Amino acid sequence: MSFSTATKNELARIISKHPCCRLAELAALIRMDGSIQISSGKLMSLNITTENAAVARKILLMVKGLFNLQTEVLVQRKTRLRKNNVYLVRIPPQQQLSKLLCQAGMLDRHGRLKDTVQEELLKKICCRRAYLRGVFLGGGSVNSPEGTYHLEVITDNEQHANSICRLMQRFRLPARISERKNWQVVYLKGSEQIVRFLNIIGAHSALLNFENVRVYKDVRNQVNRLVNCETANLNKTINASVRQLENIKLVRDTVGFDNISASLREAAELRVKYPDASLKELGDYMQPRLGKSGMSHRLRKLEEIAEKIRLEVRGDKKMM
């Protein structure tokens, strides 16, 4: 089961105690997945389609509880791509259906279709949370936190996408809209934003799972960065040590240690004796004790002497 499906299953089990919140959530589901069918006799029926059985059951409960309407559920099997079930909650023509559509903000008082969300549904903060929950159940998805952080809600209505975006922004969520073919996609990218959204719509178990995976991933990434950093530093130390040993060997075999200062001789002997030691460790072996910068200065002096020797050798070869 995907993380997105598990989140929807959790949200489908949430039944608000307040009728206003249940109405707001039902209105969002109808606007996201509903379609109004008008027969030749001008009788209206409502169809709400979902691929999640728990969501279909929730729609059924809310319609029955709020309006006591006759409903039926049809199950169809997809034959292409993912061969999963599609659940159609159908409300046949009946007297109370127009009341449902008006209260859900789908029709105005003259029976005309409305494109905008009815503001009366969103007066209370609990109703706004419920509406976003319905929006996510109807057309939302969220990536597993093990991958990239991405949550989106897809709708085919540009005005509704703008309404969803503004509603998220009222909760201080920096939602954005992009167009994907003929669809409007309202999305959140940051992990903190997704966690906040899950908390707003009541997906607390999904939130905890998301946080656990996120913390684990962050710690793992931090450990990897530290290991890479330590490896890079170790390689740098080893390469510097090899170069310093080459310089010291050249100075010893040509000029000789007796012809350089005592401080440089001591630094050279310690590097030969402790080839894997860091500059700080070499400085600790010096008498008197020497800092890292002081040790680095002496080894650079030895390198300068070695470079002069190499230049002289190259010059002699050219003369020959």
C-alpha positions as CSV (number, residue, x, y, z in Angstrom):
1,M,0.0,0.0,0.0
2,S,1.4,3.4,-1.0
3,F,1.9,6.2,1.6
4,S,-0.8,8.2,-0.2
5,T,-3.4,5.4,0.0
6,A,-2.6,4.8,3.7
7,T,-3.1,8.5,4.4
8,K,-6.5,8.5,2.6
9,N,-7.6,5.4,4.5
10,E,-6.8,7.1,7.7
11,L,-8.7,10.3,6.7
12,A,-11.7,8.2,5.5
13,R,-12.2,6.9,9.1
14,I,-12.5,10.5,10.4
15,I,-16.2,11.4,10.9
16,S,-16.7,14.9,12.3
17,K,-19.1,15.4,15.2
18,H,-20.3,18.7,13.7
19,P,-22.8,18.6,10.7
20,C,-21.3,21.8,9.3
21,C,-17.9,20.1,9.0
22,R,-19.4,17.0,7.4
23,L,-21.2,19.2,4.9
24,A,-18.0,21.0,4.0
25,E,-16.1,17.8,3.5
26,L,-18.9,16.3,1.4
27,A,-19.1,19.5,-0.6
28,A,-15.4,19.2,-1.4
29,L,-15.7,15.6,-2.5
30,I,-18.7,16.4,-4.7
31,R,-16.8,19.3,-6.3
32,M,-13.7,17.2,-6.8
33,D,-15.2,13.9,-8.0
34,G,-18.9,14.6,-8.6
35,S,-21.0,15.0,-11.7
36,I,-24.6,16.0,-12.1
37,Q,-26.7,14.1,-14.6
38,I,-29.9,15.6,-16.0
39,S,-32.4,13.3,-17.7
40,S,-34.8,14.2,-20.4
41,G,-37.5,14.9,-17.8
42,K,-35.1,17.5,-16.2
43,L,-34.6,15.2,-13.3
44,M,-31.2,15.5,-11.7
45,S,-29.0,12.7,-10.3
46,L,-25.6,12.9,-8.7
47,N,-22.6,10.6,-9.3
48,I,-19.5,10.6,-7.2
49,T,-16.6,8.5,-8.4
50,T,-13.6,7.3,-6.3
51,E,-11.0,4.5,-6.5
52,N,-10.9,4.1,-2.7
53,A,-13.5,1.9,-1.0
54,A,-13.1,3.7,2.3
55,V,-13.8,7.0,0.7
56,A,-16.9,5.7,-1.0
57,R,-18.1,4.3,2.3
58,K,-17.6,7.7,3.9
59,I,-19.5,9.5,1.2
60,L,-22.4,7.1,1.7
61,L,-22.4,7.7,5.4
62,M,-22.3,11.5,5.1
63,V,-25.1,11.6,2.5
64,K,-27.3,9.3,4.6
65,G,-26.5,11.1,7.8
66,L,-27.0,14.7,6.6
67,F,-29.8,14.3,4.1
68,N,-31.2,10.8,4.4
69,L,-31.1,10.3,0.7
70,Q,-31.5,7.0,-1.2
71,T,-28.1,6.0,-2.5
72,E,-26.6,3.1,-4.4
73,V,-23.0,2.1,-4.9
74,L,-21.8,0.5,-8.2
75,V,-18.4,-1.2,-8.5
76,Q,-16.6,-1.3,-11.8
77,R,-13.3,-3.0,-12.7
78,K,-10.7,-1.1,-14.7
79,T,-9.5,-3.0,-17.7
80,R,-6.5,-0.8,-18.6
81,L,-3.3,0.2,-16.6
82,R,-3.9,-0.5,-12.9
83,K,-6.8,-3.0,-12.9
84,N,-8.3,-1.7,-9.6
85,N,-11.9,-1.1,-8.7
86,V,-13.8,2.2,-9.3
87,Y,-16.6,2.9,-6.9
88,L,-19.6,5.0,-8.1
89,V,-21.8,6.5,-5.4
90,R,-25.0,7.3,-7.2
91,I,-27.8,9.4,-5.8
92,P,-30.8,9.0,-8.1
93,P,-33.4,11.7,-8.7
94,Q,-35.4,12.6,-5.6
95,Q,-36.8,15.6,-3.9
96,Q,-34.0,16.2,-1.3
97,L,-31.2,16.1,-3.9
98,S,-31.6,19.7,-4.9
99,K,-31.3,20.7,-1.2
100,L,-28.0,18.8,-1.0
101,L,-26.6,20.4,-4.1
102,C,-27.6,23.9,-2.9
103,Q,-26.2,23.4,0.6
104,A,-23.0,21.9,-0.9
105,G,-22.6,25.1,-3.1
106,M,-23.1,23.3,-6.4
107,L,-26.3,25.1,-7.3
108,D,-27.5,28.7,-6.5
109,R,-31.0,29.4,-5.4
110,H,-32.2,29.6,-9.0
111,G,-30.9,26.1,-9.7
112,R,-27.9,27.2,-11.8
113,L,-24.5,25.6,-11.5
114,K,-21.8,27.5,-9.4
115,D,-18.1,27.4,-10.2
116,T,-16.9,29.0,-7.0
117,V,-16.8,27.6,-3.5
118,Q,-19.6,28.7,-1.3
119,E,-18.1,31.0,1.4
120,E,-20.7,30.0,4.0
121,L,-19.2,26.5,4.0
122,L,-15.8,27.9,5.1
123,K,-16.8,30.4,7.9
124,K,-15.3,28.3,10.7
125,I,-11.8,27.0,10.9
126,C,-13.0,23.5,11.6
127,C,-15.0,23.6,8.4
128,R,-12.0,24.9,6.4
129,R,-10.0,21.9,7.7
130,A,-12.8,19.6,6.8
131,Y,-13.0,21.1,3.3
132,L,-9.3,20.6,2.7
133,R,-9.7,17.0,4.0
134,G,-12.4,16.4,1.4
135,V,-10.3,18.0,-1.3
136,F,-7.4,15.7,-0.6
137,L,-9.6,12.6,-0.4
138,G,-11.1,13.6,-3.8
139,G,-8.0,14.4,-5.8
140,G,-4.9,14.5,-3.6
141,S,-1.8,12.5,-3.4
142,V,1.4,12.7,-1.3
143,N,4.8,11.1,-2.0
144,S,6.4,8.8,0.4
145,P,8.9,10.8,2.5
146,E,11.6,8.3,1.5
147,G,11.6,10.0,-1.9
148,T,11.1,13.6,-2.8
149,Y,8.8,15.8,-0.7
150,H,5.7,16.5,-2.8
151,L,2.0,16.8,-2.1
152,E,-0.6,17.8,-4.7
153,V,-4.3,18.2,-5.4
154,I,-5.5,17.8,-9.0
155,T,-8.7,19.4,-10.4
156,D,-10.0,20.2,-13.9
157,N,-11.5,23.5,-12.7
158,E,-9.2,26.5,-12.7
159,Q,-11.4,28.6,-10.4
160,H,-11.6,25.7,-7.9
161,A,-7.8,25.3,-8.0
162,N,-7.5,29.0,-7.1
163,S,-9.9,28.6,-4.3
164,I,-8.0,25.6,-2.9
165,C,-4.8,27.5,-3.2
166,R,-6.2,30.5,-1.3
167,L,-7.6,28.3,1.4
168,M,-4.2,26.7,1.9
169,Q,-2.6,30.1,2.1
170,R,-5.1,31.0,4.9
171,F,-3.4,28.3,6.9
172,R,0.0,29.9,6.0
173,L,0.8,27.2,3.5
174,P,2.7,28.5,0.5
175,A,0.7,26.6,-2.1
176,R,1.4,27.0,-5.8
177,I,-0.5,26.1,-9.0
178,S,0.9,24.5,-12.1
179,E,-0.9,23.3,-15.3
180,R,-0.4,19.7,-16.3
181,K,-2.1,19.0,-19.7
182,N,-5.7,19.9,-19.0
183,W,-5.4,19.7,-15.2
184,Q,-4.8,22.3,-12.6
185,V,-2.3,21.1,-9.9
186,V,-2.2,22.7,-6.5
187,Y,1.0,21.6,-4.8
188,L,3.3,21.8,-1.8
189,K,7.0,21.0,-1.9
190,G,8.7,21.4,1.5
191,S,8.6,18.7,4.1
192,E,7.6,21.2,6.8
193,Q,4.7,22.4,4.6
194,I,3.5,18.8,4.0
195,V,3.7,18.0,7.7
196,R,1.6,21.1,8.5
197,F,-1.0,20.2,5.9
198,L,-1.3,16.6,7.2
199,N,-1.9,18.0,10.7
200,I,-4.5,20.5,9.4
201,I,-6.6,17.8,7.7
202,G,-6.2,15.4,10.7
203,A,-3.9,12.7,9.2
204,H,-2.0,12.4,12.5
205,S,-0.7,8.8,12.0
206,A,0.5,9.6,8.5
207,L,2.2,12.7,10.0
208,L,4.0,10.6,12.6
209,N,5.1,8.1,9.9
210,F,6.2,10.9,7.7
211,E,8.2,12.5,10.5
212,N,9.9,9.2,11.5
213,V,11.0,8.6,7.9
214,R,12.1,12.2,7.4
215,V,14.2,12.2,10.7
216,Y,15.8,8.9,9.7
217,K,16.6,10.2,6.2
218,D,18.0,13.4,7.6
219,V,20.2,11.6,10.1
220,R,21.4,9.2,7.4
221,N,22.1,12.0,5.0
222,Q,24.0,13.9,7.8
223,V,26.1,10.7,8.6
224,N,26.9,10.3,4.9
225,R,28.0,13.9,4.6
226,L,30.2,13.5,7.7
227,V,31.7,10.3,6.3
228,N,32.3,11.9,3.0
229,C,33.9,14.9,4.7
230,E,36.1,12.7,6.9
231,T,37.1,10.6,3.8
232,A,37.9,13.7,1.9
233,N,40.0,15.1,4.8
234,L,41.8,11.8,5.2
235,N,42.6,11.6,1.5
236,K,43.8,15.2,1.6
237,T,46.0,14.4,4.7
238,I,47.4,11.3,3.0
239,N,48.2,13.1,-0.3
240,A,49.8,16.0,1.6
241,S,51.9,13.5,3.6
242,V,53.1,11.6,0.5
243,R,54.1,14.9,-1.1
244,Q,55.9,16.1,2.0
245,L,57.8,12.8,2.3
246,E,58.9,13.1,-1.3
247,N,60.2,16.6,-0.6
248,I,62.0,15.6,2.6
249,K,63.6,12.6,0.8
250,L,64.8,14.9,-2.0
251,V,66.3,17.4,0.5
252,R,68.0,14.6,2.5
253,D,69.5,12.9,-0.5
254,T,70.8,16.2,-2.1
255,V,71.4,19.0,0.5
256,G,71.4,16.7,3.5
257,F,69.8,17.4,6.9
258,D,73.0,18.8,8.3
259,N,72.8,21.8,5.9
260,I,69.3,22.9,7.0
261,S,68.2,24.6,10.2
262,A,67.6,22.5,13.3
263,S,63.9,23.4,13.3
264,L,63.4,22.2,9.7
265,R,65.5,19.1,10.4
266,E,63.3,18.2,13.4
267,A,60.1,18.7,11.4
268,A,61.5,16.5,8.6
269,E,62.5,13.7,10.9
270,L,59.2,13.7,12.6
271,R,57.3,13.5,9.3
272,V,59.5,10.6,8.3
273,K,58.9,8.9,11.6
274,Y,55.1,9.5,11.6
275,P,54.0,9.5,8.0
276,D,50.3,9.2,8.8
277,A,50.1,11.8,11.5
278,S,48.2,15.1,11.0
279,L,49.9,18.5,11.3
280,K,48.4,18.9,14.8
281,E,49.8,15.6,15.9
282,L,53.2,16.4,14.5
283,G,53.2,19.7,16.3
284,D,52.5,17.9,19.6
285,Y,55.6,15.8,19.1
286,M,57.8,18.9,18.6
287,Q,60.0,20.2,21.5
288,P,58.9,22.7,22.4
289,R,55.3,22.0,21.3
290,L,54.3,23.7,18.0
291,G,50.9,24.7,16.7
292,K,49.3,23.4,13.5
293,S,50.2,26.6,11.5
294,G,53.8,26.5,12.7
295,M,54.2,22.9,11.6
296,S,52.6,23.7,8.3
297,H,55.0,26.7,7.8
298,R,58.1,24.5,8.4
299,L,56.9,21.8,6.0
300,R,56.2,24.5,3.3
301,K,59.8,25.7,3.8
302,L,61.0,22.2,3.1
303,E,58.8,22.1,0.0
304,E,60.3,25.4,-1.2
305,I,63.8,24.0,-0.8
306,A,62.8,20.8,-2.7
307,E,61.3,22.9,-5.5
308,K,64.6,24.9,-5.8
309,I,66.5,21.6,-6.1
310,R,64.1,20.4,-8.8
311,L,64.5,23.7,-10.7
312,E,68.3,23.4,-10.5
313,V,68.2,19.8,-11.7
314,R,66.0,20.8,-14.7
315,G,68.3,23.6,-15.5
316,D,71.4,21.4,-15.4
317,K,69.7,19.0,-17.8
318,K,68.9,21.8,-20.2
319,M,72.5,22.9,-20.1
320,M,73.6,19.4,-21.0
